[in-house]
Amino acid sequence: MNEKKRCVIIGGADIRRYDHVRACLREDDFYICCDSGLKHREALGIVPNLVVGDFDSHENPRLDVETIVLPCEKDDTDTAFAVKEALKRGFQDFLLLGVIGGRLDHTLGNVSLLLMLDARGKRAAALDDCSELEIVSREPAFIPERYAYFSLLNISGLARGITIRNAKYPLTDAEITCEYQYGVSNEVLPGRTAEVTVKSGRLLLIKALPDQTVE
């Protein structure tokens, strides 16, 4: 079982702020590279523990690590397969890298993996060059002042009982529908930590990272 380790799944979307991503990694992380996610391993300074993919977008490097070769025609994307494989191996904590950007269909599909992990009671976040993404459902979410902005989007139906505290635009027992996304670009009050709670339903929380020079 891997209940105490975090599983980091690396997809093939572009990563430019490698310095920021590297700062978020831990010594004991378990790394799964998905097909063209292999292109990031040198810049991230990691050695994959597992490689999965159909290798339609990256040549199989035949590393001396466990590798699962997938068929090109399948229901799951390589990233979705990696998430399911990690669940089978008992991981409770997930970080998805290189899964946001490029093709919109893959981006939306990968965001839905956060919903799948949340539904199974797992901790999960995705990180791109501009933001950190997570699902808010059963537990409150906290946004420190260091984030420039944060947004709450409904991507799974009706969310009710939404309360936002310590933010420029607070809410009390509100609802956000998929048709009217008014929870975009909120700000944490100076010197405070914003808090978001949801009584029913789920929201996608996007925390905007401070501006940094891109490598």
Secondary structure, 3 states (H helix, E strand, C coil): CCCCCEEEEECCCCCCCHHHHHHCCCCCCEEEEEHHHHHHHHHHCCCCCEEEECCCCCCCCCCCCEEEECCCCCCCCHHHHHHHHHHHCCCCEEEEECCCCCCHHHHHHHHHHHHHHHHCCCEEEEECCCEEEEEECCCCEEECCCCCEEEEECCCCCEEEEEEECECCCEEEEEEECCECCCCCECECCCCCEEEECCECCEEEEEECCCCCCC
